[in-house]
Amino acid sequence: MFKIGRLCLKIAGRDAGLKCIVIDKIDDNYVLIDGQTRRRKCNVKHLEPLDKVLKIKKGLSHEDVVKELKKENIEVEAKVKRNKRGPRTEEKPAVKEAVKQKTEEKPAAKPKKVKAEKKAEPKRTAVKKAPVKKAVKEKVSKAKPKAKTTKK
């Protein structure tokens, strides 16, 4: 059913609703697809075969797949390759010149005045004694005097 060159419609996943071509048969349940979808291994349960079979070789490159689909009047969007570091954009010459002028216009930075360092001394603070409550004073005065022992 899913022979190499079979035109299919992806019915599940992120690429659902897009057309693709079977590039390689991996086993009974999986095939390699490419086209409007991403080039990847796909479960045959996620594909709906269409009535067209294109004459292509096993393991066809993406560019050749795009050419074959254009012959069948199926448009494929160009895939964008992304750099790991992100896209590199070149600045326009006018922008580069403006940046150079701004850096040249800035006056040289004035050296900062160095203040004489003072030795850190601990702060002296007056220690205040906590007021003694009347109840505490009474308890101290009511304490039992120690028994005096007499010597014989």
Buried (B, 14 or more C-beta within 10 A) or exposed (E): EBEBBBBBBBEEBEBEEBBBBBBBBEEEEBBBBBBBBBBEEBEBEBBEBEEEBBEBEEEBEBEBBBEBBEEEEBEBEEEEEEEEEEEEEEEEEEEEEEEEEEEEEEEEEEEEEEEEEEEEEEEEEEEEEEEEEEEEEEEEEEEEEEEEEEEE
